[in-house]
Amino acid sequence: MFGERYFATRERLAGLVHGILSLAAETGADPGEPLSHARLESELLAPFTFIACGEVNAGKSTLLNALCGQPLCPTGVLPVTDGFVRYRFGNPEQDTDSAANVEEKFRQLDFLRNHVLIDTPGTNSDAPGQHEMLESLAAEADLVLCVFPVSNPWSAATWDFISRLPAAVLERVVLIIQQADLREEGDLTVIRGHMADLSLKRLGRELPTFAVSGKLACEAARYQSSGFPLLADFISSNICQSAGRRDLLDNWRRHVATSLRLVEDHIDDQNRALNQHGRFIDGIEREIEDMRGQFIARLPRHLENVATVFKTEVAGVSRLLHRRLGAIASILRLFTIDRTGQRMEAVFIERLGQTIDAVAEKDGGEVAEACAEHWRELGGRFENAIGMTLQSAEPIEKTLAASSQRFTRRIGGAAREGIGSLKVRSRLDKDLRARNTALRSFVVMTLILTIAGAVCGALGVPWLPAVSCGLAALFLAGGAVVAWITRRTITRDFRQRLLDTCGAFASTLHGDYEDALRAVFHDYAASLGGPRDHIARGKLAIEPRLKRWQDLFLTLKAIEQEM
């Protein structure tokens, strides 16, 4: 394979170009025309083209077969090639006619992946237009192999063809003496000298000349004696070391380096932008935290209102207790289960809870409205800072409404639990049991004395009924006095105990209030999850892109060392 080193470097450079173009498309970078797939195929990956020229039966087809190491071109004793044939790599294999009257033959040979072979009719052909076509194809070829049979190395038709070639094309012309196996080495030396003299006389320069045997080159065992090793070394050197090829690789290397820097700049710009966007959202979250702090800062004032509400409800429930502890009602409850303590606690919890619910609902609405106003103001800032529309997973109004409701439920529930934890009922139940015990004693004595008086009256005892009824009246009056006194005392103590717990209740509610506020603002901050996810996805996308860029950069440095 000729020029393996050059083609290996070229393939790596082409792979590098494909990698850069792919990465540039992902990052939004535009390398421009110097680095494009079309230009890559037409310029860097353009195959090395050989064209074989010479008279009929000079051995052109055999020479091309020897070059590719395969029986590609048909050969024979009689002329076989009567037109221009271009051999390319192709799958599937097929033959087509091009518009330029050149038959295109596509074959699955590895040699043809990097090389194109052009077989031509004889230079001594008189077919119209063939000389012009031959000169045109020779001008496009990378190497022009002018083949002379060893029996006639001074072929006039071929020398005339060479003489008509421009100086630029002559730089790529090589003289091939075919069928060298038919002559001795001494004869070949004379022939080469004769061709060198003829080249100087007709062209003013001595062209490279090689004596080869295409027939022997096709036989592996006799390849070294075919003269082809020298020709192969010359071709490889011409491919790998020619100034044009080196300049082509170096030019593409510079394009690749420039494009890599461009892609790196775009990646850096994207990374900086994402970091800036992240800092912007961090600032927004700090604003939200400051808003929460402002609402917490006004808690003492709100708790003062709660304390006022608490005292108002204490007064109300104390009046209810005072009414419930009336003498008659109290005596009647002696004959039933007394649930006064339970009833007072339930009434107090319910009434205070309803009032706290109203306060919490008002506060929750204020918090939600503040967040909604802040959200509306954020829309324009997001457009300017990030260039994206501020959106959340669901409408912000729905999110804030749900958060406000949870806020109200949490504060209301905390208020009811706080009242229950104060244990105001336990002392009330103890006082009521002591009062009921005292009242029960007076009622029992009143009943006993009344019954005794009735019995004595029935028996006709003259003075005992009056005494018993008088004592019963005294006990009844004593019970009424006890009921009146204990009513005032229990009501006063109950009210005072509730008032004493006001501070503890407010302190308990303070922590729950902060937690409820934190939950509302957490839900609001979570609405920024869309932009956060966008930035996170961008960061995740940049990491593999940076890794790919580093791999491409290291590949470029390895290619530069090879070059």
C-alpha positions as CSV (number, residue, x, y, z in Angstrom):
1,M,0.0,0.0,0.0
2,F,1.6,3.3,-1.1
3,G,1.8,6.2,1.2
4,E,0.4,4.3,4.2
5,R,1.9,6.9,6.6
6,Y,0.3,9.8,4.8
7,F,-3.1,8.1,4.5
8,A,-3.1,7.0,8.1
9,T,-2.4,10.6,9.2
10,R,-5.0,11.8,6.8
11,E,-7.6,9.4,8.2
12,R,-6.9,10.5,11.7
13,L,-7.1,14.2,10.6
14,A,-10.4,13.4,8.8
15,G,-11.8,11.7,11.9
16,L,-10.7,14.7,13.9
17,V,-12.6,17.0,11.5
18,H,-15.8,14.8,11.9
19,G,-15.5,15.0,15.7
20,I,-15.0,18.7,15.7
21,L,-18.0,19.3,13.3
22,S,-20.2,17.1,15.5
23,L,-19.1,18.9,18.7
24,A,-19.5,22.3,17.0
25,A,-23.0,21.4,16.1
26,E,-23.8,20.5,19.7
27,T,-22.2,23.7,21.1
28,G,-23.6,26.0,18.5
29,A,-20.1,26.9,17.1
30,D,-19.8,27.5,13.4
31,P,-16.4,26.6,11.9
32,G,-17.5,28.0,8.6
33,E,-16.5,26.8,5.1
34,P,-12.8,26.0,5.8
35,L,-14.1,23.0,7.8
36,S,-17.1,21.4,6.1
37,H,-18.0,17.8,5.1
38,A,-18.2,18.7,1.5
39,R,-14.7,20.4,1.5
40,L,-13.3,17.5,3.5
41,E,-14.4,14.9,0.9
42,S,-13.4,17.0,-2.1
43,E,-10.0,18.2,-0.8
44,L,-8.5,16.3,2.2
45,L,-10.0,12.9,1.4
46,A,-9.5,13.2,-2.3
47,P,-7.8,9.9,-3.4
48,F,-4.3,9.8,-5.0
49,T,-4.9,9.4,-8.7
50,F,-2.6,7.4,-11.0
51,I,-3.0,7.6,-14.8
52,A,-1.1,5.2,-17.1
53,C,-0.3,6.5,-20.6
54,G,1.6,4.9,-23.5
55,E,1.2,3.2,-26.8
56,V,-1.1,0.2,-27.5
57,N,0.3,-3.0,-25.8
58,A,2.9,-1.0,-23.9
59,G,1.8,-2.8,-20.7
60,K,-0.3,0.0,-19.1
61,S,-3.0,-2.3,-17.7
62,T,-0.5,-4.8,-16.4
63,L,1.3,-2.0,-14.7
64,L,-1.9,-0.8,-13.0
65,N,-2.7,-4.4,-11.9
66,A,0.8,-4.6,-10.4
67,L,0.2,-1.3,-8.5
68,C,-3.0,-2.5,-6.8
69,G,-1.8,-6.1,-6.5
70,Q,-5.0,-7.4,-8.1
71,P,-6.0,-8.4,-11.6
72,L,-8.1,-5.3,-11.9
73,C,-7.6,-4.2,-15.5
74,P,-8.2,-6.7,-18.3
75,T,-5.0,-7.6,-20.2
76,G,-4.2,-9.6,-23.3
77,V,-1.9,-10.1,-26.3
78,L,-4.2,-8.0,-28.4
79,P,-5.2,-4.5,-27.4
80,V,-8.0,-4.6,-24.7
81,T,-8.3,-1.0,-23.5
82,D,-10.0,1.0,-26.2
83,G,-11.3,3.8,-24.0
84,F,-10.7,5.7,-20.8
85,V,-11.5,3.7,-17.7
86,R,-11.4,5.1,-14.1
87,Y,-11.3,2.6,-11.3
88,R,-12.8,3.8,-7.9
89,F,-13.8,2.1,-4.7
90,G,-17.5,1.4,-4.6
91,N,-20.1,-0.9,-3.0
92,P,-21.9,-2.4,-4.7
93,E,-19.6,-3.0,-7.6
94,Q,-20.9,-1.5,-10.9
95,D,-19.9,0.1,-14.2
96,T,-21.2,3.4,-15.4
97,D,-20.4,5.9,-18.1
98,S,-19.7,9.4,-17.0
99,A,-20.6,12.5,-19.0
100,A,-16.9,13.0,-19.9
101,N,-16.8,9.7,-21.9
102,V,-14.9,8.0,-19.2
103,E,-16.1,4.7,-18.0
104,E,-16.4,4.5,-14.2
105,K,-15.8,1.1,-12.6
106,F,-16.5,0.7,-8.9
107,R,-14.7,-2.2,-7.2
108,Q,-14.4,-3.3,-3.6
109,L,-10.7,-3.2,-3.3
110,D,-9.0,-1.7,-0.2
111,F,-6.3,-0.2,-2.5
112,L,-9.0,1.9,-4.2
113,R,-10.2,3.4,-0.9
114,N,-7.2,5.8,-1.2
115,H,-6.2,5.5,-4.8
116,V,-7.9,6.0,-8.2
117,L,-6.5,4.3,-11.3
118,I,-7.1,5.6,-14.8
119,D,-6.4,3.2,-17.7
120,T,-6.1,4.8,-21.1
121,P,-6.1,3.8,-24.8
122,G,-2.8,4.1,-26.7
123,T,-1.2,7.4,-27.3
124,N,-0.9,6.3,-30.9
125,S,-4.7,6.1,-31.3
126,D,-6.2,8.3,-33.9
127,A,-9.7,8.4,-32.3
128,P,-11.1,12.0,-32.4
129,G,-10.7,13.9,-29.1
130,Q,-8.7,11.2,-27.3
131,H,-5.5,13.3,-27.2
132,E,-7.3,16.2,-25.6
133,M,-9.1,13.9,-23.1
134,L,-5.8,12.3,-22.2
135,E,-4.1,15.6,-21.6
136,S,-7.0,16.8,-19.5
137,L,-7.0,13.6,-17.3
138,A,-3.2,13.8,-17.0
139,A,-3.5,17.4,-15.7
140,E,-5.9,16.2,-12.9
141,A,-3.8,13.2,-11.9
142,D,-1.4,13.1,-9.0
143,L,1.1,10.9,-10.8
144,V,1.3,10.4,-14.6
145,L,2.9,7.0,-15.5
146,C,4.2,7.2,-19.1
147,V,4.7,3.6,-20.1
148,F,7.2,2.5,-22.7
149,P,7.7,-1.1,-23.8
150,V,11.3,-2.2,-23.4
151,S,11.2,-3.1,-27.1
152,N,10.5,0.5,-28.1
153,P,11.4,3.0,-25.4
154,W,11.7,5.9,-28.0
155,S,8.0,5.7,-29.0
156,A,7.3,8.9,-30.8
157,A,3.6,9.1,-30.0
158,T,4.2,8.9,-26.2
159,W,7.1,11.4,-26.3
160,D,5.0,13.8,-28.4
161,F,2.3,13.5,-25.7
162,I,4.8,14.2,-22.9
163,S,6.1,17.2,-24.8
164,R,2.7,18.8,-25.0
165,L,2.2,18.6,-21.2
166,P,2.5,21.9,-19.2
167,A,5.5,22.3,-16.9
168,A,3.3,21.9,-13.8
169,V,2.1,18.5,-15.1
170,L,5.7,17.4,-16.0
171,E,6.5,17.7,-12.3
172,R,4.2,14.7,-11.8
173,V,5.4,12.6,-14.8
174,V,7.3,9.3,-14.3
175,L,8.8,7.3,-17.1
176,I,8.2,3.5,-16.9
177,I,10.1,1.0,-18.9
178,Q,7.8,-2.0,-19.0
179,Q,8.6,-5.7,-19.6
180,A,12.1,-5.2,-18.1
181,D,12.3,-9.0,-17.6
182,L,12.9,-9.3,-21.3
183,R,16.3,-7.5,-21.2
184,E,19.5,-8.0,-19.3
185,E,20.5,-5.4,-16.7
186,G,23.2,-4.0,-19.0
187,D,20.7,-3.4,-21.7
188,L,18.3,-1.7,-19.2
189,T,21.2,0.6,-18.2
190,V,21.7,1.6,-21.8
191,I,18.0,2.2,-22.3
192,R,17.7,4.3,-19.2
193,G,20.6,6.4,-20.3
194,H,19.0,6.8,-23.7
195,M,15.7,7.9,-22.2
196,A,17.5,10.4,-19.9
197,D,19.2,12.0,-22.9
198,L,15.9,12.0,-24.9
199,S,14.2,13.6,-21.9
200,L,16.8,16.4,-21.6
201,K,16.6,17.1,-25.4
202,R,12.8,17.2,-25.7
203,L,11.8,18.5,-22.3
204,G,14.8,20.3,-20.9
205,R,14.7,18.1,-17.8
206,E,15.5,14.6,-16.8
207,L,12.3,12.8,-15.6
208,P,12.4,9.9,-13.0
209,T,12.7,6.6,-14.9
210,F,12.1,3.1,-13.6
211,A,12.5,-0.2,-15.4
212,V,9.9,-2.7,-14.1
213,S,8.2,-5.9,-15.0
214,G,4.5,-5.8,-14.3
215,K,4.2,-9.5,-14.9
216,L,6.8,-10.4,-12.3
217,A,5.4,-7.8,-9.8
218,C,2.1,-9.7,-9.8
219,E,4.0,-12.8,-8.6
220,A,4.7,-12.6,-4.9
221,A,7.8,-14.8,-5.1
222,R,9.4,-12.7,-7.8
223,Y,8.3,-9.2,-6.7
224,Q,11.7,-8.1,-5.4
225,S,13.3,-8.8,-8.8
226,S,10.5,-7.0,-10.7
227,G,11.9,-3.5,-10.2
228,F,8.7,-2.5,-8.4
229,P,10.2,-1.9,-4.9
230,L,12.1,1.1,-6.2
231,L,9.0,2.4,-7.9
232,A,6.9,1.8,-4.8
233,D,9.4,3.7,-2.6
234,F,9.3,6.6,-5.1
235,I,5.5,6.7,-5.1
236,S,5.3,6.5,-1.3
237,S,7.8,9.3,-1.0
238,N,6.0,11.3,-3.6
239,I,2.7,10.9,-1.7
240,C,4.1,11.3,1.8
241,Q,6.9,13.8,1.3
242,S,5.6,16.0,-1.6
243,A,5.4,19.7,-0.7
244,G,1.8,19.8,-1.9
245,R,0.7,16.9,0.3
246,R,2.5,18.3,3.3
247,D,1.0,21.7,2.7
248,L,-2.5,20.2,2.3
249,L,-2.2,18.4,5.7
250,D,-0.7,21.4,7.4
251,N,-3.5,23.6,6.0
252,W,-6.1,21.3,7.3
253,R,-4.2,21.0,10.6
254,R,-4.4,24.8,11.0
255,H,-8.1,24.8,10.2
256,V,-8.7,22.0,12.8
257,A,-6.7,23.9,15.4
258,T,-8.6,27.1,14.7
259,S,-11.9,25.3,14.9
260,L,-10.9,23.6,18.1
261,R,-10.2,26.9,19.7
262,L,-13.5,28.2,18.4
263,V,-15.4,25.2,19.9
264,E,-13.4,25.6,23.2
265,D,-14.4,29.3,23.3
266,H,-18.1,28.4,22.8
267,I,-17.9,25.7,25.5
268,D,-16.3,28.2,27.9
269,D,-18.9,30.8,27.0
270,Q,-21.7,28.3,27.6
271,N,-20.1,27.3,30.9
272,R,-19.7,30.9,32.0
273,A,-23.3,31.6,31.0
274,L,-24.6,28.7,33.0
275,N,-22.5,29.7,36.0
276,Q,-23.9,33.2,35.7
277,H,-27.4,31.9,35.4
278,G,-26.8,29.7,38.4
279,R,-25.6,32.8,40.4
280,F,-28.7,34.7,39.2
281,I,-31.1,32.0,40.5
282,D,-29.1,31.8,43.7
283,G,-29.7,35.5,44.1
284,I,-33.4,34.9,43.5
285,E,-33.5,32.2,46.1
286,R,-31.8,34.6,48.6
287,E,-34.5,37.2,47.8
288,I,-37.1,34.5,48.6
289,E,-35.3,33.7,51.9
290,D,-35.2,37.5,52.7
291,M,-39.0,37.6,52.0
292,R,-39.5,34.8,54.5
293,G,-37.3,36.6,57.0
294,Q,-39.5,39.7,56.7
295,F,-42.6,37.8,57.4
296,I,-40.9,36.1,60.4
297,A,-39.7,39.5,61.6
298,R,-43.3,40.7,62.0
299,L,-44.3,37.6,64.0
300,P,-44.1,39.4,67.4
301,R,-46.8,41.8,66.2
302,H,-48.9,38.9,64.9
303,L,-48.4,37.0,68.2
304,E,-49.6,40.1,70.1
305,N,-52.8,39.8,68.1
306,V,-53.0,36.1,68.9
307,A,-52.5,36.9,72.6
308,T,-55.4,39.4,72.4
309,V,-57.5,36.8,70.7
310,F,-56.5,34.3,73.3
311,K,-57.5,36.6,76.2
312,T,-60.8,37.4,74.5
313,E,-61.7,33.8,74.1
314,V,-60.6,33.2,77.7
315,A,-63.1,35.8,78.9
316,G,-65.8,34.3,76.8
317,V,-65.3,30.7,77.9
318,S,-65.0,31.9,81.6
319,R,-68.5,33.5,81.3
320,L,-69.8,30.3,79.8
321,L,-68.3,28.4,82.8
322,H,-69.8,30.9,85.2
323,R,-73.2,30.3,83.8
324,R,-72.8,26.5,83.8
325,L,-71.8,26.5,87.5
326,G,-75.1,28.0,88.6
327,A,-76.5,26.4,91.8
328,I,-79.6,24.7,90.4
329,A,-77.7,23.5,87.3
330,S,-74.9,22.2,89.5
331,I,-77.3,20.3,91.8
332,L,-79.0,18.7,88.9
333,R,-75.7,17.5,87.4
334,L,-75.0,15.8,90.7
335,F,-77.5,13.1,89.5
336,T,-75.8,12.8,86.1
337,I,-72.2,12.6,84.7
338,D,-70.6,16.0,85.0
339,R,-68.7,16.8,81.8
340,T,-68.2,20.4,82.5
341,G,-64.3,20.3,82.2
342,Q,-64.5,18.4,78.9
343,R,-67.1,20.7,77.6
344,M,-65.1,23.9,78.5
345,E,-62.0,22.6,76.9
346,A,-63.8,21.6,73.7
347,V,-65.5,25.0,73.5
348,F,-62.3,26.9,74.2
349,I,-60.3,24.8,71.6
350,E,-63.1,25.2,69.0
351,R,-63.6,29.0,69.5
352,L,-59.9,29.8,69.7
353,G,-59.2,27.5,66.7
354,Q,-61.7,29.2,64.5
355,T,-60.3,32.6,65.4
356,I,-56.7,31.4,64.7
357,D,-57.9,29.9,61.5
358,A,-59.2,33.3,60.4
359,V,-55.9,35.0,61.3
360,A,-53.9,32.2,59.6
361,E,-56.0,32.4,56.5
362,K,-55.4,36.2,56.3
363,D,-51.7,35.7,56.8
364,G,-51.5,32.9,54.3
365,G,-53.2,35.1,51.7
366,E,-50.8,37.9,52.4
367,V,-47.8,35.5,51.9
368,A,-49.3,34.1,48.7
369,E,-49.9,37.5,47.3
370,A,-46.4,38.7,48.1
371,C,-45.0,35.6,46.3
372,A,-47.3,36.1,43.3
373,E,-46.2,39.7,43.0
374,H,-42.6,38.7,43.2
375,W,-43.1,36.0,40.6
376,R,-44.7,38.5,38.2
377,E,-41.7,40.8,38.7
378,L,-39.3,38.0,38.1
379,G,-40.6,37.3,34.5
380,G,-38.9,40.3,32.9
381,R,-35.7,39.7,34.9
382,F,-35.5,36.1,33.7
383,E,-35.9,37.2,30.1
384,N,-33.1,39.7,30.5
385,A,-30.7,37.6,32.5
386,I,-31.2,34.1,31.2
387,G,-33.1,34.6,28.0
388,M,-35.8,32.1,28.9
389,T,-39.5,32.4,29.8
390,L,-40.1,31.8,33.5
391,Q,-42.4,28.9,33.9
392,S,-43.3,26.4,36.6
393,A,-44.6,22.8,36.4
394,E,-48.1,24.1,37.2
395,P,-49.6,27.6,37.3
396,I,-48.0,29.6,40.1
397,E,-51.4,30.7,41.4
398,K,-52.4,27.1,41.9
399,T,-49.2,26.3,43.7
400,L,-49.5,29.3,46.0
401,A,-53.2,28.7,46.7
402,A,-52.4,25.1,47.8
403,S,-49.5,26.3,49.9
404,S,-51.7,29.0,51.6
405,Q,-54.3,26.3,52.4
406,R,-51.7,24.1,53.9
407,F,-50.4,27.1,55.9
408,T,-53.9,27.8,57.3
409,R,-54.4,24.1,58.2
410,R,-51.0,23.8,59.9
411,I,-51.4,26.9,62.0
412,G,-55.0,25.9,63.0
413,G,-53.9,22.4,63.8
414,A,-51.0,23.7,65.8
415,A,-53.3,26.0,67.8
416,R,-55.6,23.2,68.7
417,E,-52.7,20.9,69.7
418,G,-51.1,23.7,71.7
419,I,-54.3,24.3,73.7
420,G,-54.6,20.6,74.4
421,S,-51.0,20.5,75.6
422,L,-51.6,23.2,78.1
423,K,-53.7,20.8,80.3
424,V,-56.0,23.5,81.6
425,R,-58.8,20.9,82.0
426,S,-57.0,18.7,84.6
427,R,-57.1,21.4,87.4
428,L,-60.6,22.4,86.5
429,D,-61.8,18.8,86.8
430,K,-60.1,18.5,90.2
431,D,-61.8,21.7,91.4
432,L,-65.2,20.5,90.1
433,R,-64.9,17.2,91.8
434,A,-64.2,18.8,95.1
435,R,-67.1,21.2,94.6
436,N,-69.5,18.4,93.6
437,T,-68.4,16.4,96.6
438,A,-69.2,19.3,98.9
439,L,-72.5,20.0,97.2
440,R,-73.4,16.3,97.3
441,S,-72.9,16.3,101.0
442,F,-75.3,19.2,101.5
443,V,-77.9,17.7,99.2
444,V,-77.7,14.3,100.8
445,M,-78.1,15.8,104.3
446,T,-81.0,18.0,103.0
447,L,-82.7,14.9,101.6
448,I,-82.1,12.8,104.7
449,L,-83.5,15.5,107.1
450,T,-86.5,16.1,104.8
451,I,-87.3,12.4,104.7
452,A,-86.8,12.2,108.5
453,G,-89.2,15.1,109.0
454,A,-91.7,13.5,106.8
455,V,-91.5,10.2,108.7
456,C,-91.9,12.0,112.0
457,G,-94.9,13.9,110.7
458,A,-96.5,10.7,109.6
459,L,-95.9,9.2,113.0
460,G,-97.5,12.2,114.7
461,V,-94.5,13.4,116.6
462,P,-95.4,17.0,117.3
463,W,-92.0,18.9,117.2
464,L,-89.5,16.7,115.3
465,P,-90.9,17.4,111.7
466,A,-90.4,21.1,112.2
467,V,-86.8,20.5,113.5
468,S,-85.9,18.2,110.7
469,C,-87.3,20.5,108.0
470,G,-85.5,23.5,109.6
471,L,-82.2,21.6,109.6
472,A,-82.9,20.5,106.0
473,A,-83.5,24.2,105.0
474,L,-80.2,25.1,106.7
475,F,-78.3,22.5,104.8
476,L,-79.9,23.6,101.6
477,A,-79.0,27.1,102.2
478,G,-75.5,26.1,103.1
479,G,-75.2,24.2,99.9
480,A,-76.4,27.3,98.0
481,V,-73.8,29.4,99.7
482,V,-71.1,26.9,99.0
483,A,-72.2,26.7,95.3
484,W,-72.1,30.4,95.0
485,I,-68.7,30.8,96.6
486,T,-67.1,27.9,94.7
487,R,-68.7,29.2,91.5
488,R,-66.8,32.5,91.7
489,T,-63.6,30.8,92.9
490,I,-63.5,28.1,90.3
491,T,-64.4,30.6,87.5
492,R,-61.7,33.1,88.7
493,D,-59.0,30.4,89.0
494,F,-60.0,28.9,85.6
495,R,-59.7,32.2,83.9
496,Q,-56.4,33.0,85.6
497,R,-54.9,29.6,84.7
498,L,-55.8,30.2,81.1
499,L,-54.3,33.6,81.1
500,D,-51.1,32.3,82.6
501,T,-50.8,29.9,79.7
502,C,-51.1,32.6,77.1
503,G,-47.3,33.1,76.9
504,A,-46.6,29.4,76.6
505,F,-49.3,29.1,73.9
506,A,-47.8,32.0,71.9
507,S,-44.3,30.5,72.2
508,T,-45.6,27.1,70.9
509,L,-47.4,28.8,68.0
510,H,-44.2,30.8,67.1
511,G,-42.3,27.7,66.1
512,D,-45.2,26.3,64.1
513,Y,-45.7,29.6,62.4
514,E,-42.1,29.7,61.3
515,D,-42.3,26.1,60.0
516,A,-45.5,26.9,58.1
517,L,-43.9,30.0,56.6
518,R,-40.8,27.9,55.6
519,A,-43.1,25.4,53.9
520,V,-44.8,28.1,51.9
521,F,-41.6,29.7,50.7
522,H,-40.1,26.3,50.0
523,D,-43.0,25.5,47.7
524,Y,-42.5,28.9,46.0
525,A,-38.8,28.4,45.6
526,A,-39.5,24.9,44.2
527,S,-41.3,26.7,41.3
528,L,-37.8,27.7,40.1
529,G,-37.1,24.0,39.6
530,G,-37.5,24.4,35.8
531,P,-34.7,26.9,35.3
532,R,-32.6,24.9,37.8
533,D,-33.1,21.7,35.9
534,H,-32.3,23.6,32.7
535,I,-28.9,24.7,34.1
536,A,-28.2,21.3,35.6
537,R,-28.9,19.6,32.2
538,G,-26.6,22.2,30.6
539,K,-23.9,21.4,33.1
540,L,-24.3,17.7,32.5
541,A,-24.0,18.2,28.7
542,I,-20.9,20.4,29.0
543,E,-18.9,17.8,31.0
544,P,-18.8,15.1,28.2
545,R,-18.3,17.8,25.6
546,L,-15.2,19.0,27.5
547,K,-14.0,15.4,27.7
548,R,-14.5,15.0,23.9
549,W,-12.8,18.3,23.3
550,Q,-9.8,17.2,25.3
551,D,-9.6,13.9,23.4
552,L,-9.8,15.8,20.1
553,F,-7.0,18.2,21.3
554,L,-4.8,15.3,22.3
555,T,-5.4,13.7,18.9
556,L,-4.5,16.9,17.2
557,K,-1.2,17.1,19.1
558,A,-0.4,13.5,18.2
559,I,-1.0,14.3,14.5
560,E,1.2,17.4,14.8
561,Q,4.0,15.2,16.1
562,E,3.5,12.7,13.3
563,M,3.6,15.5,10.8
